[in-house]
Structure formats: C-alpha cells, structure tokens
C-alpha cells in the first residue's frame, strides 16, 4: 500500500512543474509589433512606479532586479514574446499583469524594456 501511495504521489507531483510556453509565429509577430510601438511617457513611468517597482527595485520575492544584466540575460534570450506572455499570465510569484491592471500592451512592452535595461 505504501508503494501505491508513493507512486500516486510521484505521478501527481510530476504534473506540478511549469509547462513549457510555446507561441506560434503569428503570436510572436504580433507581440514584436507591440514592442516596436512601445515608448516611454510620464504615464508609463507612473505605472512602473506603482506596479513593477514594488518587486523589481529590490528583488522582492525573487524578482530580477531592474537592469541586473546577469539576472535578465537568460530571460532576454527567450525573446520578447516570452517576456511579454509571462508578464500577462504571471510567473512564479509574479501575479498576472504584474500588478498593473490598467496597462496596455504597449505599456507592458515599454515596462519590460525598462526593466531589462533597454533604452529607447
């Protein structure tokens, strides 16, 4: 009975890992268009200050710190589409939409660029 219980537990826990995110070429293309339209503005900076900054300035909850190239390099390597999708859907301890309930797609792209250290 212990063996059966252990096997059930192992099978159940094996489904707990985060599934790999895959996006179609058209989804990636659409997201890249959003990034090309992104630009900083005082309104976006206000959104950054009340949402992203909460975790990304000091690395709260394991969040990569703003402009920490070592922390962001592997994330950047995944591409804008993955960064964008993780922001919208949430990842690990970051909630969906990253606390910015009134951000547009362009706002998110601008904020991601700002966090990873890309200047515009």
C-alpha positions as MATLAB code, in Angstrom:
seq = 'XXXXXXXXXXXXXXXXXXXXXXXXXXXXXXXXXXXXXXXXXXXXXXXXXXXXXXXXXXXXXXXXXXXXXXXXXXXXXXXXXXXXXXXXXXXXXXXXXXXXXXXXXXXXXXXXXXXXXXXX';
ca = [
       0.000    0.000    0.000;
       2.898    2.375    0.771;
       4.314    1.739   -2.692;
       0.988    2.535   -4.350;
       0.628    5.718   -2.305;
       4.178    6.752   -3.220;
       3.561    6.129   -6.917;
       0.357    8.147   -6.874;
       2.187   10.998   -5.142;
       5.056   10.926   -7.662;
       2.658   10.934  -10.613;
       0.614   13.766   -9.093;
       3.670   15.890   -8.374;
       5.157   15.330  -11.803;
       2.304   17.453  -13.173;
       3.280   20.355  -10.914;
       6.208   21.551  -12.983;
       5.601   24.603  -15.090;
       4.693   23.687  -18.670;
       6.980   24.983  -21.388;
       5.477   28.010  -23.070;
       5.210   27.788  -26.838;
       3.912   30.521  -29.095;
       3.036   30.433  -32.766;
       4.927   32.542  -35.287;
       1.893   34.807  -35.678;
       1.683   35.330  -31.902;
       5.374   36.204  -31.766;
       4.969   38.571  -34.730;
       2.026   40.326  -33.053;
       3.973   40.778  -29.841;
       7.005   42.143  -31.705;
       4.697   44.757  -33.277;
       3.631   45.795  -29.782;
       7.295   46.196  -28.790;
       8.022   48.310  -31.856;
       5.214   50.714  -30.860;
       6.323   50.971  -27.220;
       7.633   54.291  -25.921;
       8.261   55.814  -22.529;
       5.967   58.534  -21.276;
       5.248   60.091  -17.876;
       2.083   57.967  -17.669;
       4.001   54.732  -18.237;
       6.641   55.777  -15.708;
       3.869   56.343  -13.155;
       2.586   52.837  -13.860;
       6.119   51.478  -13.373;
       6.437   53.280  -10.028;
       3.189   51.832   -8.657;
       3.486   48.317  -10.057;
       6.841   46.982  -11.329;
       8.962   48.914   -8.847;
       7.291   47.152   -5.921;
       9.277   43.985   -6.632;
      11.883   44.758   -9.278;
      13.802   47.520   -7.486;
      14.908   45.381   -4.541;
      14.269   41.903   -5.958;
      11.312   41.171   -3.684;
      10.023   37.622   -3.922;
      12.926   36.611   -6.143;
      12.051   39.097   -8.885;
      15.013   40.003  -11.091;
      16.205   43.493  -10.215;
      15.802   46.279  -12.713;
      18.732   46.427  -15.162;
      20.514   43.456  -13.497;
      22.063   42.164  -16.701;
      23.066   38.832  -15.162;
      19.541   38.112  -13.981;
      17.877   39.311  -17.172;
      20.254   37.779  -19.742;
      18.662   34.285  -19.782;
      15.201   35.830  -19.793;
      16.048   38.157  -22.681;
      17.446   35.181  -24.590;
      13.952   33.643  -24.567;
      12.689   36.601  -26.601;
      10.233   39.444  -26.192;
       7.232   37.197  -26.768;
       8.057   35.005  -23.769;
       8.801   38.006  -21.535;
       5.514   39.587  -22.596;
       3.489   36.408  -22.125;
       4.989   35.738  -18.694;
       4.074   39.295  -17.720;
       0.472   38.878  -18.835;
      -0.002   35.381  -17.426;
       2.222   35.700  -14.364;
       5.232   33.594  -13.498;
       6.396   32.118  -10.218;
       5.458   34.703   -7.581;
       4.621   37.481  -10.072;
       0.872   37.749  -10.494;
      -0.779   38.006  -13.887;
      -0.442   41.535  -15.262;
       2.286   42.276  -12.708;
       0.001   44.467  -10.558;
      -0.695   46.820  -13.472;
      -4.374   46.351  -14.185;
      -4.622   49.388  -16.449;
      -1.528   48.800  -18.591;
      -1.924   48.450  -22.335;
       0.141   46.093  -24.458;
       2.449   48.952  -25.387;
       2.770   49.885  -21.700;
       3.883   46.346  -20.859;
       6.408   46.360  -23.697;
       7.813   49.691  -22.512;
       7.996   48.467  -18.916;
       9.732   45.248  -19.955;
      12.282   47.239  -21.966;
      12.863   49.477  -18.971;
      13.285   46.553  -16.560;
      15.734   44.639  -18.716;
      17.842   47.750  -19.285;
      16.971   48.546  -22.890;
      16.947   52.252  -23.577;
      14.664   53.866  -26.091;
];
